[in-house]
Amino acid sequence: MAPSVARGLQAALIPRSCVKLSGMKLLLAEDDALLGDALKSSLEKSGFAVELAPNGAVAEYLMLREDFDACVLDIGLPMVDG
């Protein structure tokens, strides 16, 4: 299925009024500093509140102490793998 068709189907099935993404609190776990900063900046410009964890241990610590709506997780993290 073409990406534009898939987006159209998704939009038809899930009304925009039912999906609130702006303001969601995300945990971003990324050990590459340049990539992490770029992703964080882009997500914040899109309206997300983002907490950046530079390794798996920090991500795990934050997950236990704060409430997040979602997590963007690098699977090859140092200390504690994603």
Buried (B, 14 or more C-beta within 10 A) or exposed (E): EEEEEEEEEEEEEEEEEEEEEEEBEBBBBBBEEEEBEEBBEEBEEEEBEBBBBBBBEBBBEBBEEEEBEEBBBBEEBEEEEB
